[in-house]
Amino acid sequence: MSRTPPLAILLGLLGVLFVAFAVFYATTDTSLLASAVARHYKHAVVALVLAVLCFVGANFARRRAI
C-alpha cells in the first residue's frame, strides 16, 4: 500500500475549494470579491477551470500502482 503524496492531497483540496467558489459565484448575488452586486458567471467559469487544473495536477502528482 503506497501513501498519497502531500502535493496530490493539497491539489485535491484546492480543487474542491475552487468548485465551492464556482458554485458560490454562479448562485449568489454578491459584491464580495467583485466590483458590483450581481452574479459573476465569468468568475464561476474561471474557478471551474482552476478546479479542473488542480484535479488534473493531483492525478499526475499521485503515485502510480505497479
VENKANOR-V429316 format. One record per helix or strand. SS is the DSSP state (hx for helix, st for strand). FROM is the first residue (numbers start at 0). LEN is the number of residues. Records with the same first field share a line. If there is no record, write none. Layout:
SS: FROM-LEN  FROM-LEN
This chain:
hx: 5-22  40-21
st: 29-1  37-1
